[in-house]
Amino acid sequence: MTTSAFAPSRDLVMPNSEQVGSRLISLDVLRGLAVAGMILVTDPGTYSAVYWPLLHSQWNGVTPTDMIFPAFLFAVGIAITLSFSSRIRRGYSTARLARHVLIRSALLFLIGLAINGFPDYNLHTIRIPGVLQRIALCYLCGSILYLGILRAFGGESTSRKPRVAVLASITILLLAGYWLLLKLVPVPGFGPGRLDSLGNLGAYLDRSIFGVRHLWAYGTTPGYGVTFDPEGLLSTIPAIATLLIGILTGEWLRTDRSPGRKALTFAGVGLGLAITGYLLHPLLPINKKLWTSTFALFSGGVSLVSFSFLYWILDIKRWRWWTPPALVFGTNAILGFVLSSVITTLTDTIHITPEGGSAITFHTFAYRYGFATWLQPLHASLAYAIAIVILNLALICPLYRRRIFLRL
């Protein structure tokens, strides 16, 4: 039996004796909801009719959709803590774990490139950054850092407080350092402190390193064409901090505190982080595309509060009757994302010629004739997106039923 690269294995357990042998269902569900959310917001019937919570913010500010990707990185951080703990108990050395991390990260990055290039694979225009590429880099940096701290402080058997203090300090330094880079480093031709889509430091570095032909095709500035990528190199720094918040959460999960106290702590800390990010917004705008330090704080807080709620109702109260759809995605998260990306590309690539009409994409055909004929545009667009989520769910469900969890 295999498991997803970022899902805790079946033998990963909580330290409390009454929970031995059980999965951390809240983590699977959080990851599954994030994947389902990614599919839902990526596949509306038409972008001209979308409910505002299902759209990303245009630039500064935040919407519920902006919380999806940080929640997934947060979940990856929790899984790192639990996974490494389990493997170390089974006799894995730090070097063996590090090799495993390097291989996984490289494979995930390559899969991201394969998705970006599908189906024509034009090497002159393939987008190099991407969602899976960012996950790979964050997973690599967060895992190696965590392994280094474990080794420096004598491994799992030593006190947890020193390594938690170091992890928290590094998280703060990453966010503060990124803030200073954005505000103080002068960008050639623009100067320091520019936070627009053209003149910010991250956009300049991505254009210089990758070239505009290898950036996100929709990362445009009016009058200048493609200028930035929301998954660029520099903004990966605060995204790593988001993952580290997940690792810190995983460390607290593994303490001997009562489950109820853990849930309350998560909720309190999460609320504090979100409020801090919000209060600092006038000094550094909350911006998902730049992944500003305030965005990392706010979204990390939202992720913590969300996880505390799921942990309370699923792992403490055990109200799990509604979870199977989320668990299907959560236990095969990367497969779900890859499959949905392929389906989205195919529906936008395959063309159909209706009788008496001109050629249109399968996406447009399905939306126009399957939903728009009997629903208002907003409802039809949402119904199409829900149908795509259900299609992906149906394709992955047989693996879940057979307890097959694909891993890299």
C-alpha positions, 0 to 999 in steps of 0.5 A: 500500500502506498500513500500520497507524498504529502499525506501522513501515512496510515501508521502516523498517530497522535501521541495520546494513547487513546488516539493510537492507530488513528489517522489525523482526519482533520489534516486529510480533510483540510488538504482535501478541501484545499484541493477541491477549492483549487479545482472549483475556483479554476474551472468556472463556466465563464470568468465573466460570471463568477461569485466574488468569493471564488475570485482571487483579489485583483491586487491588494486585499484578500478573498476566500479564494486567496486562502486556499493555496496557503492552507495547502502549504500549511497542511504540508508543514503539519504532515512533514512534522508527523511524517518525519517523527514516524519515520525516525521512530522506525529507524530512518536516519537524517541522511536517508530522510534528506535524500528522500526529500530531495527526490520528492522535491525534484519529481514534484517540480518536474511534474509541475513543469510537465503540467505547465507544458501540456499538451504541446510542450513548447520549450520556448514559452513553457511557464517555469514557476507554478503551483507544484513548483512552489510546493516543491521548493517550500517542501524542500526548504522546510524539510531540510531546515526541520531535519537540520534543527532536529539533528542540531538539537539531538533528535526527537528524544530531546526537549521540544522547546529549543527547536520550536523557538528556533523554528519560530525565530526563522519564520519571523526572520523570513517574513521580516527579511522579505518585508525589508527586501520589498521596501528597501532594495532598489529595482533598476528603473523603478527604485525601492518600495514599488509594490505594483505588478511592474516595479516590485523586486520579485517581478523584476527578478523573475523577468531577469531570470526566466524571461517574460515568455516563461512567466504566467501568461495572465500576469500582465500589467496594462500597457506592458504585457506579461510582467510578473508571476504569482509563484515567482522565486522571491515570493517563495520566501514568505511561502516557506514561512507559511509552511513553517507555521504548519510545522510549528503546528505539527510540533504542538500536535505532538505534545502531551497536552489535551486535545481540547487545549490544543484546539483552543491554542490553535484557534487563539494563535491563529486569530492572533496571526490574522489580526496582526496581518490585518493591522499591519496592512496599512504598512505592507498591503495584504497581497496574495500575488506578492505573498507579502509578509502580511498576507503570510500572517493573515492566511497562516492565521486563517489556516490555523483557525480552520484547522482548529475547527476541523481538529475539534469536530473530526478528531475530538468530537469525531463528527465525520459523516460528511468527510468522505468526499474531502478524504478522497481528495485529501488522501490523493492530493497531488494526484487530484491536482494533477488530474484536474489540471489535465482535465482543465487543459483538455476542455480548453484545447479540444474543439467542437463544432455545433450544428450550424455554428463555428468551432468552440472549445469543449469547455464553452460547449459544455457550459453553454449547452449544459448549464447556461440554457437553463440557469442564470449566468452566475448559477450556470458558471458555478454549476459547471465548476461543481460538475468539474469537481465531481468529475475529478472526485469520481475519477479518484474515488476508486483509488480511495475505496481500494485504500490506494494512496499514490506517492511520488 
